[in-house]
Every structure is written in C-alpha cells, then in structure tokens.
Amino acid sequence: MEHRSLIQRLVAKPEFGPFVLLVVEVAVFWSINPDFLSPLNISNTLAFTVELGLIALAMTLLMTSGEFDLSVGSLFGFSPVLMWTLFNAGVVSLPLAFVVALIVAAIIGYVNGWFVTRLKIPSFLVTLGMLLVVRGTALFVTDGFPQRTWKADGNWLATILVGDFYVGPFRIYASLFWFIAAVIILGYLLTKTRTGNWIQAAGGNPGAARARGVQVDRVKVGLFMLSSTMAALAGIISSIRTSAANPNSGTGYELEVIAMVVIGGTALTGGRGTIIGTVLGILILRIMRNGIVLIGVPGLAYNIFIGAIILGMMALHSWLERRHQAGT
C-alpha cells in the first residue's frame, strides 16, 4: 500500500510528465540516428541550451508570481548591442560595458514592474510594449545590421563567461556552470526560503498575501528586474560565443521560453512553479529542435512539434491535477 502511495505521489508531481517525455524523446531520436548522442552533438546542444535556459529559469519565478515578460527576447538582442557599442567605440572597457548593459537591463525590468504594479496594467501589454521599444532601439542604433566582428579571446571576462575546455571528447563551455549555479540558487530560493513562499503567495492569492504582510508589489518588481537581467546575461554570453551582436537576436525567444516553463509544470495562472520542471522543459524543446534536424525533418516544422507538445503537456497536467484533487 505504501509502495502504491509513493508511486501515486511521484506520478502526481508536475515534473513527472516532462521527465517521461524527455526520456521518450531521447530514445526515439537516438534509435533513428545514433549520431544524436555523439559527443559533438551533445556539446553543441548544451551550448545553445544554457543560453535560453538562463532566461527560462528567471521566467519560472516571474510566472509563479502570476506575471509574464515578453520583452526578454528583445533584451537578449539589445544588451550585447549596447555592450559592444560602448566597447568598440572606446567609451569604456569590456568589463565596465558588461556591467552597464546589465544595469540598463535591470532598469528596464524595474520600469516593467512599475507599470504593472503601480499603474495596474497587465504584464502582457506592458512587456509587449517594452519589447517593441527595446527591439526598435537596437535596430536604430545599428541601422538594422549586426555589429562588426571582434575578438574577445584572452579577455578574462570572456573566459569566465564562455571559456571552453574539453572533458574527453566533450566540449564544455563555462556558461554551463553559470546555468547550473542559477538552477541551484533559484531552486533553493523558490522552495526553501521565505522569499519563495512570497513568490508563490503573490501568484496564488495576492489579496490574501497582502493581508499577511507580503510585499507583493516589491516581490514582482524584483522578479521583473531578475528576468530582464538574466535575459541580458544570456544575450551577452551568446554574443561572445558567436562573435556577433545582431539586433534581431532573440526574436521569438519570449514565446519559446514561456513554452519551456509551461511544459515543465509551472502554472500559467501563477502560484505554482518548479525549477526542476523548467530544466526538463528546456531540455525537451532544445533537444526537439536539434533532433528533428538530425533525423531529416525540415527545421520549419519545429513550431508544429512545439505546439503539439504544449497541448499534450497541458492536457496531461490537467488530468494529473484532477486525479490528485480526487485523491486517486
């Protein structure tokens, strides 16, 4: 009986469905093309995964609080443009340009949060407007063209953020360790701290949370700032790795990131979030993008698979939730 109860609890967890889907996905792609699990392909997949993953982790906390941020994709493109414009023009050193870009991103997040909490405008509309402002600024500054290429090789900041080394046949980027650190810190913050309780309360029942003394508005503003800053960091890491700052980088990333978070089991309505589930959601979509190309499916079909996965996972989460509430 206890054994059955344990299985029921595991199945009821929001991470269970994504975990099963991930295992099935890997098995299917590997059976069709053995190169799917080659060291080169795994290394390349991880390099792309951690950049979007950083944004998704912060988005998990924000969505748990009941809000969205559609401006993260534009910040992914704008922040490296700002950093490299300052550096290439000789205005400041690279480390200082990096700090300035993160500070500007945090200010943009603060503005988003201020509009949402003080003016009571839905975050969907606020961040949609900010998306256009930030993307338009990046395009205006660069005349719509990528920044000139540069070499950051040997710079200590570039080494810390994106330095690479080999572990056997696997090429590992330093950004992977930043991602792992973010998973640990944000996972602990959400599940083991008073702040995490505030975040969940702000999304689950903000009125009751305020009555209990939770600074709901302050929590949400802080999470908007975190979301913007993480998007900026991810964009800068990507720009150093690819040696390019394209103002159009990150287009559509906001929806893909939200899909990762939702697939992982975070509630769209707020009040419930899971960092581990988001990690699984990140892996599911990035592996899907990589795998369909390796098995010969046209890359343009990727959105079809994303949509099908989202619909399937939402149906599964709904079914598991009903069973859990019914006690079966």
VOPAGU-2260 file (C-alpha; in pm, 1 decimal, decimal comma):
REM VOPAGU-2260
SITE   aa  ch    i         X         Y         Z
SITE  MET   A    0       0,0       0,0       0,0
SITE  GLU   A    1     283,1     238,2      90,2
SITE  HIS   A    2     458,6     144,9    -233,5
SITE  ARG   A    3     146,7     229,7    -432,0
SITE  SER   A    4     106,9     556,1    -244,2
SITE  LEU   A    5     466,9     651,2    -327,4
SITE  ILE   A    6     408,6     582,8    -697,2
SITE  GLN   A    7      90,4     789,6    -688,7
SITE  ARG   A    8     278,1    1082,3    -533,7
SITE  LEU   A    9     551,6    1059,8    -795,4
SITE  VAL   A   10     301,5    1047,6   -1081,2
SITE  ALA   A   11     114,2    1345,5    -937,5
SITE  LYS   A   12     426,6    1565,6    -937,8
SITE  PRO   A   13     431,4    1824,3   -1218,8
SITE  GLU   A   14     781,8    1710,1   -1317,6
SITE  PHE   A   15     674,4    1351,2   -1388,1
SITE  GLY   A   16     518,1    1412,8   -1729,2
SITE  PRO   A   17     809,4    1619,2   -1864,8
SITE  PHE   A   18    1060,3    1360,0   -1739,6
SITE  VAL   A   19     881,5    1076,0   -1920,6
SITE  LEU   A   20     855,0    1286,0   -2237,1
SITE  LEU   A   21    1226,2    1369,2   -2224,7
SITE  VAL   A   22    1326,0    1003,4   -2188,9
SITE  VAL   A   23    1099,6     900,3   -2477,3
SITE  GLU   A   24    1226,2    1186,3   -2692,0
SITE  VAL   A   25    1592,1    1093,5   -2641,9
SITE  ALA   A   26    1521,3     725,0   -2706,4
SITE  VAL   A   27    1333,1     796,7   -3030,9
SITE  PHE   A   28    1593,7    1031,8   -3177,5
SITE  TRP   A   29    1881,5     803,1   -3077,9
SITE  SER   A   30    1714,0     499,1   -3233,3
SITE  ILE   A   31    1664,4     685,4   -3562,9
SITE  ASN   A   32    2007,3     847,5   -3574,5
SITE  PRO   A   33    2284,5     715,2   -3344,4
SITE  ASP   A   34    2480,0    1038,6   -3400,3
SITE  PHE   A   35    2221,0    1210,2   -3181,4
SITE  LEU   A   36    2418,7    1106,2   -2871,2
SITE  SER   A   37    2759,9    1173,0   -3022,1
SITE  PRO   A   38    2995,0    1392,2   -2813,4
SITE  LEU   A   39    2991,2    1665,4   -3078,9
SITE  ASN   A   40    2611,9    1684,8   -3092,1
SITE  ILE   A   41    2574,7    1678,2   -2714,0
SITE  SER   A   42    2832,9    1956,6   -2679,2
SITE  ASN   A   43    2659,2    2175,3   -2937,4
SITE  THR   A   44    2316,7    2113,9   -2785,9
SITE  LEU   A   45    2435,0    2211,7   -2437,7
SITE  ALA   A   46    2592,5    2533,0   -2569,6
SITE  PHE   A   47    2258,5    2653,5   -2707,2
SITE  THR   A   48    2053,2    2513,1   -2420,8
SITE  VAL   A   49    2208,2    2709,5   -2136,3
SITE  GLU   A   50    2156,7    3047,3   -2304,4
SITE  LEU   A   51    1780,1    3014,6   -2338,0
SITE  GLY   A   52    1779,2    2821,6   -2012,8
SITE  LEU   A   53    1902,3    3119,0   -1811,8
SITE  ILE   A   54    1602,2    3321,3   -1928,9
SITE  ALA   A   55    1360,6    3035,4   -1861,0
SITE  LEU   A   56    1479,0    2995,2   -1501,3
SITE  ALA   A   57    1405,0    3359,1   -1419,6
SITE  MET   A   58    1076,0    3338,6   -1610,7
SITE  THR   A   59     974,8    3046,9   -1387,3
SITE  LEU   A   60     985,2    3267,1   -1078,3
SITE  LEU   A   61     806,7    3551,6   -1256,2
SITE  MET   A   62     528,1    3326,7   -1386,8
SITE  THR   A   63     492,9    3167,4   -1043,7
SITE  SER   A   64     416,3    3517,1    -915,6
SITE  GLY   A   65     142,3    3544,7   -1178,3
SITE  GLU   A   66     316,4    3765,5   -1437,7
SITE  PHE   A   67     475,2    3737,0   -1784,6
SITE  ASP   A   68     766,9    3909,9   -1954,2
SITE  LEU   A   69     750,4    3929,7   -2332,7
SITE  SER   A   70    1047,3    4168,1   -2353,9
SITE  VAL   A   71    1316,2    3908,6   -2274,4
SITE  GLY   A   72    1380,5    3821,9   -2640,5
SITE  SER   A   73    1441,6    4185,6   -2732,1
SITE  LEU   A   74    1673,7    4228,7   -2432,6
SITE  PHE   A   75    1862,9    3919,7   -2548,3
SITE  GLY   A   76    1943,3    4112,4   -2867,9
SITE  PHE   A   77    1971,9    4465,2   -2727,1
SITE  SER   A   78    2208,5    4407,6   -2432,9
SITE  PRO   A   79    2504,2    4274,4   -2635,4
SITE  VAL   A   80    2449,7    4552,9   -2889,1
SITE  LEU   A   81    2476,7    4806,6   -2606,7
SITE  MET   A   82    2781,4    4638,3   -2453,4
SITE  TRP   A   83    2976,4    4605,1   -2776,4
SITE  THR   A   84    2880,7    4952,8   -2898,0
SITE  LEU   A   85    3029,6    5101,4   -2582,0
SITE  PHE   A   86    3338,7    4881,8   -2603,5
SITE  ASN   A   87    3405,9    4912,6   -2976,5
SITE  ALA   A   88    3368,5    5291,3   -2959,8
SITE  GLY   A   89    3635,0    5301,0   -2690,1
SITE  VAL   A   90    3399,3    5458,4   -2437,4
SITE  VAL   A   91    3463,9    5204,6   -2161,1
SITE  SER   A   92    3646,8    4877,9   -2102,8
SITE  LEU   A   93    3474,1    4547,8   -2177,0
SITE  PRO   A   94    3404,1    4459,9   -1810,6
SITE  LEU   A   95    3254,5    4804,2   -1747,9
SITE  ALA   A   96    3045,5    4782,2   -2065,7
SITE  PHE   A   97    2921,1    4445,8   -1940,0
SITE  VAL   A   98    2815,7    4597,5   -1607,4
SITE  VAL   A   99    2646,2    4891,9   -1780,0
SITE  ALA   A  100    2447,0    4655,2   -2003,8
SITE  LEU   A  101    2325,7    4456,1   -1702,7
SITE  ILE   A  102    2233,0    4772,1   -1512,1
SITE  VAL   A  103    2036,0    4907,5   -1808,8
SITE  ALA   A  104    1854,9    4572,9   -1836,2
SITE  ALA   A  105    1770,1    4583,2   -1465,1
SITE  ILE   A  106    1631,5    4936,6   -1507,2
SITE  ILE   A  107    1414,3    4816,4   -1795,5
SITE  GLY   A  108    1287,6    4537,2   -1570,7
SITE  TYR   A  109    1213,3    4791,9   -1299,3
SITE  VAL   A  110    1011,3    5000,6   -1546,1
SITE  ASN   A  111     814,5    4691,0   -1647,2
SITE  GLY   A  112     742,7    4612,9   -1283,6
SITE  TRP   A  113     647,2    4973,0   -1204,6
SITE  PHE   A  114     391,8    4984,4   -1486,3
SITE  VAL   A  115     244,2    4651,4   -1376,1
SITE  THR   A  116     229,1    4715,2   -1001,2
SITE  ARG   A  117     165,9    5090,1    -981,6
SITE  LEU   A  118     -42,3    5154,4   -1291,5
SITE  LYS   A  119    -211,8    4812,2   -1275,1
SITE  ILE   A  120    -156,7    4742,4   -1645,2
SITE  PRO   A  121    -143,8    4371,1   -1735,7
SITE  SER   A  122     214,0    4248,1   -1773,4
SITE  PHE   A  123     130,0    4104,6   -2114,3
SITE  LEU   A  124      60,9    4454,3   -2251,5
SITE  VAL   A  125     342,1    4629,2   -2064,6
SITE  THR   A  126     614,6    4390,4   -2174,2
SITE  LEU   A  127     477,7    4373,4   -2528,1
SITE  GLY   A  128     522,4    4749,1   -2549,2
SITE  MET   A  129     869,7    4723,6   -2396,7
SITE  LEU   A  130     957,6    4452,6   -2649,2
SITE  LEU   A  131     891,4    4699,2   -2931,7
SITE  VAL   A  132    1079,0    4983,6   -2761,1
SITE  VAL   A  133    1389,1    4776,8   -2684,7
SITE  ARG   A  134    1398,4    4597,0   -3020,5
SITE  GLY   A  135    1343,5    4923,7   -3203,4
SITE  THR   A  136    1628,0    5086,5   -3011,2
SITE  ALA   A  137    1866,9    4803,8   -3100,0
SITE  LEU   A  138    1770,8    4828,1   -3467,8
SITE  PHE   A  139    1803,1    5208,2   -3467,3
SITE  VAL   A  140    2146,7    5205,7   -3305,3
SITE  THR   A  141    2284,4    4950,2   -3551,5
SITE  ASP   A  142    2082,0    5056,9   -3859,9
SITE  GLY   A  143    1949,0    4701,7   -3856,9
SITE  PHE   A  144    2289,5    4540,5   -3918,3
SITE  PRO   A  145    2495,2    4316,8   -3688,8
SITE  GLN   A  146    2782,4    4478,0   -3504,6
SITE  ARG   A  147    3124,1    4442,4   -3661,3
SITE  THR   A  148    3302,3    4126,4   -3554,8
SITE  TRP   A  149    3564,3    4134,2   -3283,3
SITE  LYS   A  150    3789,6    3904,5   -3096,1
SITE  ALA   A  151    3736,5    3868,5   -2722,9
SITE  ASP   A  152    3987,8    3585,6   -2698,9
SITE  GLY   A  153    4213,0    3623,4   -2396,8
SITE  ASN   A  154    3986,3    3871,9   -2219,0
SITE  TRP   A  155    3925,1    3749,4   -1866,2
SITE  LEU   A  156    3554,9    3837,6   -1877,1
SITE  ALA   A  157    3500,6    3638,2   -2196,0
SITE  THR   A  158    3690,6    3345,0   -2044,8
SITE  ILE   A  159    3480,9    3350,0   -1728,7
SITE  LEU   A  160    3152,5    3367,5   -1919,4
SITE  VAL   A  161    3218,5    3147,7   -2223,3
SITE  GLY   A  162    3561,0    2992,1   -2186,0
SITE  ASP   A  163    3568,0    2637,8   -2318,5
SITE  PHE   A  164    3763,1    2324,1   -2240,2
SITE  TYR   A  165    3741,7    1954,6   -2318,7
SITE  VAL   A  166    3644,1    1669,9   -2090,1
SITE  GLY   A  167    3740,3    1372,7   -2301,9
SITE  PRO   A  168    3558,6    1420,1   -2634,1
SITE  PHE   A  169    3306,0    1668,2   -2487,2
SITE  ARG   A  170    3348,8    2042,2   -2537,9
SITE  ILE   A  171    3223,3    2225,1   -2229,8
SITE  TYR   A  172    3156,2    2599,4   -2210,3
SITE  ALA   A  173    3184,6    2796,0   -1885,4
SITE  SER   A  174    2827,2    2913,8   -1941,6
SITE  LEU   A  175    2710,9    2564,2   -1843,3
SITE  PHE   A  176    2839,5    2625,0   -1490,0
SITE  TRP   A  177    2658,2    2959,6   -1473,6
SITE  PHE   A  178    2340,6    2776,9   -1571,8
SITE  ILE   A  179    2392,6    2506,3   -1308,7
SITE  ALA   A  180    2459,4    2772,6   -1044,9
SITE  ALA   A  181    2138,4    2952,5   -1143,9
SITE  VAL   A  182    1940,2    2626,3   -1118,1
SITE  ILE   A  183    2071,4    2561,6    -765,9
SITE  ILE   A  184    2028,5    2917,1    -638,5
SITE  LEU   A  185    1684,3    2983,8    -786,9
SITE  GLY   A  186    1560,9    2635,4    -699,4
SITE  TYR   A  187    1663,4    2689,7    -337,4
SITE  LEU   A  188    1514,0    3039,4    -339,0
SITE  LEU   A  189    1177,0    2915,9    -465,4
SITE  THR   A  190    1138,1    2609,3    -244,7
SITE  LYS   A  191    1340,8    2666,6      72,1
SITE  THR   A  192    1315,6    3036,0     158,7
SITE  ARG   A  193    1059,5    3286,1     281,2
SITE  THR   A  194    1103,2    3476,7     -44,5
SITE  GLY   A  195     994,3    3166,0    -234,4
SITE  ASN   A  196     680,4    3148,4     -21,5
SITE  TRP   A  197     612,4    3513,7    -101,8
SITE  ILE   A  198     654,0    3447,7    -474,2
SITE  GLN   A  199     406,3    3159,7    -467,1
SITE  ALA   A  200     163,2    3353,4    -248,9
SITE  ALA   A  201     180,5    3655,8    -479,9
SITE  GLY   A  202      76,6    3437,5    -772,1
SITE  GLY   A  203    -170,0    3212,9    -591,5
SITE  ASN   A  204    -372,0    3468,7    -395,8
SITE  PRO   A  205    -223,6    3820,6    -394,3
SITE  GLY   A  206    -506,0    3961,9    -180,9
SITE  ALA   A  207    -451,0    3709,7      96,0
SITE  ALA   A  208     -73,7    3753,4      62,8
SITE  ARG   A  209    -103,9    4128,7     117,7
SITE  ALA   A  210    -327,2    4067,6     418,0
SITE  ARG   A  211     -49,2    3853,8     567,2
SITE  GLY   A  212     206,7    4129,2     517,8
SITE  VAL   A  213     370,9    4009,3     195,5
SITE  GLN   A  214     509,3    4296,9     -12,3
SITE  VAL   A  215     354,2    4164,1    -332,8
SITE  ASP   A  216     441,0    4465,0    -547,4
SITE  ARG   A  217     802,1    4466,9    -430,8
SITE  VAL   A  218     836,0    4095,1    -499,8
SITE  LYS   A  219     701,0    4132,5    -852,4
SITE  VAL   A  220     920,2    4432,8    -935,8
SITE  GLY   A  221    1224,4    4238,3    -816,0
SITE  LEU   A  222    1131,4    3942,8   -1034,9
SITE  PHE   A  223    1086,2    4164,9   -1342,0
SITE  MET   A  224    1435,9    4302,3   -1277,6
SITE  LEU   A  225    1573,0    3948,7   -1241,7
SITE  SER   A  226    1403,7    3840,7   -1566,0
SITE  SER   A  227    1548,6    4133,1   -1762,9
SITE  THR   A  228    1896,6    4091,7   -1616,0
SITE  MET   A  229    1908,1    3719,1   -1691,3
SITE  ALA   A  230    1794,2    3784,9   -2048,3
SITE  ALA   A  231    2073,8    4039,5   -2086,1
SITE  LEU   A  232    2331,0    3796,9   -1944,1
SITE  ALA   A  233    2214,0    3521,6   -2179,4
SITE  GLY   A  234    2237,6    3753,5   -2480,4
SITE  ILE   A  235    2587,4    3867,2   -2387,1
SITE  ILE   A  236    2705,3    3508,3   -2339,1
SITE  SER   A  237    2563,4    3418,2   -2681,1
SITE  SER   A  238    2730,5    3718,7   -2845,8
SITE  ILE   A  239    3073,3    3630,8   -2705,8
SITE  ARG   A  240    3037,5    3268,3   -2811,3
SITE  THR   A  241    2931,1    3356,5   -3167,3
SITE  SER   A  242    3140,3    3676,6   -3203,5
SITE  ALA   A  243    2837,3    3869,6   -3326,8
SITE  ALA   A  244    2586,3    4115,1   -3180,6
SITE  ASN   A  245    2279,9    4101,4   -3401,3
SITE  PRO   A  246    1994,8    4339,5   -3308,8
SITE  ASN   A  247    1747,6    4076,5   -3430,5
SITE  SER   A  248    1886,9    3807,6   -3199,8
SITE  GLY   A  249    1630,6    3659,7   -2966,0
SITE  THR   A  250    1331,4    3719,3   -3191,3
SITE  GLY   A  251    1058,6    3479,8   -3079,6
SITE  TYR   A  252    1256,9    3362,5   -2776,9
SITE  GLU   A  253     998,8    3503,4   -2536,0
SITE  LEU   A  254     734,7    3256,1   -2652,2
SITE  GLU   A  255     976,4    2964,6   -2660,4
SITE  VAL   A  256    1088,0    3041,8   -2306,1
SITE  ILE   A  257     728,9    3058,9   -2181,6
SITE  ALA   A  258     665,2    2725,0   -2353,9
SITE  MET   A  259     963,4    2571,3   -2171,1
SITE  VAL   A  260     831,7    2692,7   -1836,0
SITE  VAL   A  261     474,8    2577,0   -1901,6
SITE  ILE   A  262     583,5    2235,6   -2030,2
SITE  GLY   A  263     789,0    2196,8   -1712,9
SITE  GLY   A  264     476,4    2224,3   -1498,6
SITE  THR   A  265     465,6    2587,2   -1382,1
SITE  ALA   A  266     105,8    2705,8   -1363,5
SITE  LEU   A  267       4,2    2969,7   -1618,7
SITE  THR   A  268    -220,6    3129,3   -1358,0
SITE  GLY   A  269      60,0    3159,8   -1103,0
SITE  GLY   A  270     101,0    3019,3    -755,6
SITE  ARG   A  271     294,7    2707,0    -853,3
SITE  GLY   A  272     636,7    2680,4   -1011,3
SITE  THR   A  273     913,1    2424,4   -1039,9
SITE  ILE   A  274    1272,6    2490,6   -1135,9
SITE  ILE   A  275    1343,7    2120,6   -1196,5
SITE  GLY   A  276    1041,0    2102,1   -1424,0
SITE  THR   A  277    1166,9    2403,8   -1616,0
SITE  VAL   A  278    1507,0    2237,2   -1664,0
SITE  LEU   A  279    1323,1    1938,6   -1812,4
SITE  GLY   A  280    1115,5    2171,1   -2032,3
SITE  ILE   A  281    1431,2    2343,9   -2154,2
SITE  LEU   A  282    1589,9    2011,8   -2246,6
SITE  ILE   A  283    1272,1    1887,1   -2416,1
SITE  LEU   A  284    1245,0    2180,9   -2654,9
SITE  ARG   A  285    1616,6    2223,1   -2727,6
SITE  ILE   A  286    1658,1    1850,3   -2789,4
SITE  MET   A  287    1348,6    1859,9   -3008,7
SITE  ARG   A  288    1496,1    2140,4   -3221,0
SITE  ASN   A  289    1822,4    1952,0   -3256,7
SITE  GLY   A  290    1673,4    1607,0   -3305,3
SITE  ILE   A  291    1425,3    1685,0   -3581,4
SITE  VAL   A  292    1707,0    1827,2   -3792,3
SITE  LEU   A  293    1927,3    1522,6   -3735,4
SITE  ILE   A  294    1654,1    1281,4   -3842,7
SITE  GLY   A  295    1579,9    1479,5   -4157,3
SITE  VAL   A  296    1261,2    1664,7   -4062,7
SITE  PRO   A  297    1257,9    2021,1   -4206,5
SITE  GLY   A  298    1351,0    2274,6   -3940,7
SITE  LEU   A  299    1047,6    2484,7   -4031,5
SITE  ALA   A  300     831,3    2211,2   -3880,8
SITE  TYR   A  301     972,9    2284,4   -3535,3
SITE  ASN   A  302     677,9    2504,5   -3434,3
SITE  ILE   A  303     439,0    2221,8   -3516,4
SITE  PHE   A  304     615,7    1999,1   -3266,1
SITE  ILE   A  305     627,5    2274,5   -3003,8
SITE  GLY   A  306     254,7    2335,3   -3035,4
SITE  ALA   A  307     175,1    1964,6   -3014,5
SITE  ILE   A  308     396,7    1920,9   -2706,6
SITE  ILE   A  309     239,6    2220,9   -2531,1
SITE  LEU   A  310    -112,4    2094,4   -2596,5
SITE  GLY   A  311     -22,3    1740,8   -2489,3
SITE  MET   A  312     155,6    1850,5   -2170,9
SITE  MET   A  313    -126,4    2085,7   -2073,1
SITE  ALA   A  314    -375,8    1800,9   -2115,1
SITE  LEU   A  315    -154,2    1572,3   -1906,1
SITE  HIS   A  316    -104,5    1832,7   -1630,4
SITE  SER   A  317    -479,4    1892,3   -1618,7
SITE  TRP   A  318    -553,3    1519,7   -1593,4
SITE  LEU   A  319    -295,1    1465,3   -1319,5
SITE  GLU   A  320    -426,2    1765,3   -1127,5
SITE  ARG   A  321    -782,5    1633,2   -1137,7
SITE  ARG   A  322    -669,6    1288,1   -1022,0
SITE  HIS   A  323    -467,7    1443,3    -740,0
SITE  GLN   A  324    -762,0    1652,1    -621,8
SITE  ALA   A  325    -988,2    1347,6    -640,4
SITE  GLY   A  326    -740,9    1151,6    -430,0
SITE  THR   A  327    -694,3     870,8    -684,5
